[in-house]
Amino acid sequence: MHLAGTNNAEAPESTLKRLRIANERLALYLGSLTTQVKQLHDDVDDLPSAGALWARLDTVKTGCLTLGLWHGARIARRIREESALNFDRGRVASELREIIERVDAQKACI
């Protein structure tokens, strides 16, 4: 899955310039975001309510936006909106896996 330079993700070169960081730092940030989303994925079944999910989703969305992962941010926003109506833990977990795949794909482009 190649996302760089599409409407799904900013090209890594652009992210590097915008954030004024080196490749290694961007890889570290993307790795940290992956860890954060994986932890949320693992915690989904233990969350007491959709509300407990929202603050963590906002953090994921902010991380995605900062790192130029626009589709990941859209997924996080969609999860939040849909969980307000129907907190389907299986669907949330599936959507979080998609964010993880997209972050990992972006990291592979560095």
N, C-alpha and C positions, 0 to 999 in steps of 0.2 A: 504494500500500500504506500504509494508515494503521494505526499500531501504538499510538499514544499512548493511555493509559488502558485498555489491555487487559491480559490476563495475559501478553502478549508484551513489553510495555514500560510503564514508568512514564510518566505524563503529564509532558511537559517542565516544566510549572509546578511539579510536585512535585519533580522533579530539581533545578530551580533553587533551590527553598527548602531542600531537604535539604543541598545542597552549598554553599548561601549564595553563589551566583555570579550574574552577570548573563547575559543571553541571549548576548551576544557571546562570553563565556568558554565557555559550554556549546557553542556552535557551533564554537569553536576546538578544544575537547576532542573533539567528535565528528569533526571533520575530521582530527585527529591519529590517532584510532582507525581511521578509514577508510584513511589512508595506511599505518598499521601492518599492517592486514589485507591490503591490496593488495600490500605488499612480501612478506608471507608467501606469498600466492597466487603471486606471480611466482617465488618461491624454491622452491616445492614440488618441481619436477622435479630440483632440484640437491641436495635434502636426502639425506644418505647413509642415513638410516633413520628409522623412526617416532620413535625416541627423540630425534632432532634436532628434531623437530617439537613435541614435548611442552612444552618450556619456553616456547616462543613462543606456543603455544596457551593455556598458563596465563596469560600476560600479556594475551592477547586476552580471555580469560574474565573476568579481573579488571577490565579496562577496561569490558567490557560490564556487569558487575554494578555498578560504580561509577557508570556513566552511566544506569542503569536499563533497560538493554537485556537483559531476562531471556531472551528467546528466543535472542539471539546467544550468551549464556553457555551455554545448553543445547546449542546447536549445537557450540560449541567443546568442551564436555565429551563430547558424542557422538563427535566426530571423534577425540578422544584415545582413548576406549574402543574404538572400532571399529578404529583404526589399530594398536592393540596386538594385534589378532587378524589383521588383513589390511590392510597399508599400501597402499591403492589410491589412487595419486596423483590420478587423474582424479576420483574421488569427493571426495577432500579439497579439490581445487580448486573443485569445484562447491559444496560446503558453505561454503567461504570466500566465494565470490561471494554466497551467500545472506546471510551476515553483513554484507557490504558493502552490499547492498541495504537491509537493515534499519537499518543505521546511517544511511545516506543518507535513508531515509524518516523517521527520527526527527529528523534535522537539518532536514528540510523542514517539520516541525511547529512549529519554534521561531518 
